[in-house]
Amino acid sequence: MKAIDTFPGRESPGEKTGTNTATKVSPLDRPALMRLERVARETGLSRTHIRALVRDGRFPKPIRIGLRAVAWSTSELFAWIEKRAGERDATTTEKSRPHLAPPAKPKRRGRMGGSL
C-alpha cells in the first residue's frame, strides 16, 4: 500500500523497498499548502527561525487560511529550497568566509582595569 504523503527518498512506515532510490514526485503528489510544523520538518529550521526569516523578507510569506491559521505554498517553499541549493553550489569555490568568523575577544584586564 502506497502512502499518500510520499516524498523523494521517504517511504511510508509499512512500505518496504529494496533500494534507497528517490522517485520523481509530481506537484500533484504534494499537498498544496503546508502548516508551520511541516515547513519546519521539511526545511530543518526551527519555527522561531522561520518566523524571523519571514519577518526579514528572506523566506516565503505564509498564506492566511483562517482567523488564526497560516500555511505556506508548497511550490514557493520548494522553490526557496532550490534557490538556497543553487547559492550553495555557486559559493563552493569560496575558500574563506570572513563573515562567519567569530568576533574577536577583547583583552581581559585586572579587576580595577589597570595594572598593578
Secondary structure per residue as TSV (DSSP state, phi and psi in degrees):
chain	resnum	aa	ss	phi	psi
A	1	M	-	360.0	127.9
A	2	K	-	-90.3	138.2
A	3	A	-	-74.4	148.2
A	4	I	T	-70.5	-31.9
A	5	D	T	-107.1	45.8
A	6	T	-	-89.1	128.5
A	7	F	-	-114.5	166.3
A	8	P	T	-55.2	131.2
A	9	G	T	78.7	4.9
A	10	R	-	-124.8	132.7
A	11	E	-	-114.9	155.6
A	12	S	-	-70.5	157.8
A	13	P	T	-56.7	-34.0
A	14	G	T	-87.6	-7.4
A	15	E	-	-91.3	124.6
A	16	K	-	-106.6	129.6
A	17	T	-	-126.4	148.9
A	18	G	S	-78.8	-30.9
A	19	T	S	-123.3	162.0
A	20	N	-	-102.0	63.4
A	21	T	-	-103.9	141.4
A	22	A	-	-89.5	134.7
A	23	T	-	-101.5	152.0
A	24	K	-	-72.2	128.2
A	25	V	-	-106.1	127.4
A	26	S	-	-77.0	156.6
A	27	P	G	-58.0	-24.8
A	28	L	G	-72.4	-18.9
A	29	D	G	-80.9	-15.6
A	30	R	S	-95.2	150.8
A	31	P	-	-68.2	147.6
A	32	A	S	-69.9	-34.7
A	33	L	E	-128.6	148.0
A	34	M	E	-127.3	136.0
A	35	R	-	-78.5	169.5
A	36	L	H	-57.2	-42.7
A	37	E	H	-58.2	-42.8
A	38	R	H	-69.1	-40.0
A	39	V	H	-61.3	-43.7
A	40	A	H	-61.9	-41.1
A	41	R	H	-65.7	-42.8
A	42	E	H	-70.4	-35.9
A	43	T	H	-92.1	-23.2
A	44	G	-	81.6	7.8
A	45	L	-	-96.1	154.9
A	46	S	-	-77.2	160.4
A	47	R	H	-61.7	-40.2
A	48	T	H	-63.9	-42.5
A	49	H	H	-67.4	-37.7
A	50	I	H	-60.7	-46.3
A	51	R	H	-62.1	-38.9
A	52	A	H	-65.6	-41.1
A	53	L	H	-64.5	-39.3
A	54	V	H	-62.7	-45.6
A	55	R	H	-60.8	-36.2
A	56	D	T	-83.2	-3.5
A	57	G	T	77.8	20.7
A	58	R	-	-109.7	14.2
A	59	F	S	-148.0	148.5
A	60	P	-	-56.0	141.6
A	61	K	-	-77.1	144.5
A	62	P	-	-75.6	163.4
A	63	I	E	-107.6	129.1
A	64	R	E	-73.8	123.9
A	65	I	-	-115.2	0.5
A	66	G	S	-170.3	-176.9
A	67	L	S	-62.1	-40.1
A	68	R	S	-127.7	29.5
A	69	A	-	-135.5	136.0
A	70	V	E	-130.0	159.8
A	71	A	E	-148.5	163.0
A	72	W	E	-109.9	144.7
A	73	S	E	-69.7	128.4
A	74	T	H	-61.0	-42.6
A	75	S	H	-64.7	-40.4
A	76	E	H	-66.3	-39.6
A	77	L	H	-65.0	-47.0
A	78	F	H	-71.2	-28.0
A	79	A	H	-66.5	-39.6
A	80	W	H	-63.3	-42.7
A	81	I	H	-62.8	-43.8
A	82	E	H	-63.0	-38.5
A	83	K	H	-63.3	-43.7
A	84	R	H	-62.0	-39.8
A	85	A	H	-64.7	-38.7
A	86	G	H	-64.8	-39.8
A	87	E	H	-64.3	-39.0
A	88	R	H	-62.2	-45.3
A	89	D	H	-66.0	-32.2
A	90	A	H	-73.0	-25.3
A	91	T	T	-103.9	11.7
A	92	T	T	-69.8	-21.0
A	93	T	T	-80.5	-14.0
A	94	E	-	-70.8	123.7
A	95	K	-	-85.3	-49.2
A	96	S	-	-110.6	149.5
A	97	R	-	-128.8	84.0
A	98	P	G	-63.6	-26.0
A	99	H	G	-69.9	-13.5
A	100	L	G	-101.7	-2.3
A	101	A	S	-69.6	143.6
A	102	P	-	-67.9	150.8
A	103	P	-	-66.2	149.2
A	104	A	-	-68.7	139.5
A	105	K	-	-84.2	137.6
A	106	P	-	-71.3	153.3
A	107	K	-	-67.7	138.5
A	108	R	-	-88.8	133.6
A	109	R	-	-111.2	173.2
A	110	G	-	-65.6	178.2
A	111	R	T	-59.4	-39.1
A	112	M	T	-90.5	-3.2
A	113	G	S	86.0	-2.8
A	114	G	S	-126.2	-174.6
A	115	S	-	-97.4	161.5
A	116	L	-	-82.7	360.0
